[in-house]
Amino acid sequence: ENVLDSGITNLPAMSSLLVFRTLRALDPSSKKAAAWLAAGGLGFQTLPSAKANEISLPPFTLSSGRYDESTYSGRLYTALDKIDPRTLLVSNSEVKLCQDRLEEFQRTGKIPAGLYDADMWEARKAVEAIIHPVTKEPMFAPGRMSAFVLMNLPICAIMLNAQSTAGVIFAQWLNQTYNVMNNYVNRSSLDVDWNELMKPYGLAVGISSCIALGARRALASFPSLARAGIFIPYVAVISAGSCNVAFTRLDEWAGRGICIFSPEGEELGMSVKAGQQAVLSTVATRSVCIP
């Protein structure tokens, strides 16, 4: 999927913060809240490595992925690999070594002497996480997908705790600014259509701020809504994220559509209906957590 078309809604970090705030509300002195935040926000990143050992390692190749993406679990592990923050610690010299290994494999068709399939998969993972596929240059670290959770944790905390009007607007601006920075860093082309990039950015900032402020006004007008607690700003955030997806991918569901292919890989043309289904699926999985 083109990451430039992403509508990031901070769900991994947001879910951790939801549990964190709930535990704190039940017992402010409990240490469980902080422990859960650490485990949910950062600790889950160890999952791919722990689980990878339980999955048979396929022979290394550059033509397909490490996991079977025709299955839900395969897509899940692929996504977890992409947001693994450990790749942020890979040095420039290590990246160059990984690139050399991949180039040798591409040239000879064989794994370099002394290395194994696992070594090559890790080399490919590091290169794909750090080096832009088009520019061939290292990507700006905070904008990499591997920094996604680490960057979103403080942003979510700010959004969920914003109280004043200025604070709410700042929090939504900060969130959408990070989104557009992430989209730019992970763009799929060398050239950037700044109009296409900034238009959904401006719309998302405006609408997310209106939704968040509207939620605060609703709380003030209907005090009984306060029972929902953190879910009110949570709904505001996922609504803004859904709008971000819709605006960013406007051409897919209300314009030209997306290209569709036959099971044999033959291009069949553009389909607006397929584009609508793709955008709705993206909103459902990213904003509503439907797998």
Secondary structure as UniProt FT lines:
FT   HELIX           3..5
FT   HELIX           11..26
FT   TURN            28..29
FT   HELIX           32..41
FT   HELIX           43..46
FT   HELIX           47..52
FT   TURN            53..54
FT   TURN            69..70
FT   HELIX           72..82
FT   HELIX           85..89
FT   HELIX           92..108
FT   TURN            113..114
FT   HELIX           117..130
FT   TURN            133..135
FT   HELIX           141..143
FT   HELIX           145..147
FT   HELIX           148..161
FT   HELIX           165..185
FT   HELIX           194..221
FT   HELIX           223..228
FT   TURN            229..230
FT   HELIX           231..248
FT   HELIX           250..254
FT   STRAND          258..261
FT   TURN            263..264
FT   STRAND          267..271
FT   HELIX           272..287
//
